[in-house]
Amino acid sequence: MKVAREHKSETETLKVGDKAPDFTLPTHNEGELNLAWYQGRKNVVLAFYPADWTPVCATQVPGYQAIIDEFERYNTQLLCISVDSIPCHIAWAKSLGGLSFPLMSDFFPHGEVCRKYGVMGSRGYPGRVVILIDKQGIIRYIENINPAELPDNEALFRELAKLQEL
């Protein structure tokens, strides 16, 4: 497990090798999505981020759009998650020129999925955490990033390449 930089969350219970907790959340572009649906079909990257409209998130999230073909090359679904509401996600995605991957809303009950994954910060929003889940639903990589910094996408793609070798 790679932990790049520490960000304190309310609970830090999940680790590499654990079964990823299932959840269903509404999205800005596809209605509700369920994590279990991807099991046996695709790897999943959960990119938890603090909030729409914030400077670092406004670099991280559209940055994923620029490399979306890489996720597809590794048969991986990207799911970005924050505690912002669906109307906020819709407006933000539109302001970014549109996004082809879901922004998921953990708005109500507030932060329930963030808490399941141990990424909810003490101020009521998630940390910047990237979690890779394989096709069997097992957590294979966790990067816990300082909220003022960006995730290491190169490290993430190296981990995705390892899954191709299994």
LINSULUR-V40614 format. One line per field, one symbol per residue. burial: + if it has 24 or more other C-alpha atoms within 12 Angstrom, else -. Layout:
BEGIN
burial: ???
END
This chain:
BEGIN
burial: --+---+-+----+++--+++++-+++++---+-++-++--++++++++++++---++-+++-++--+--+--+++++++++++++--++-++-----+++++++++---+++++-+++++--++++++++++++++++++++++++-+++++--++-++--+---
END
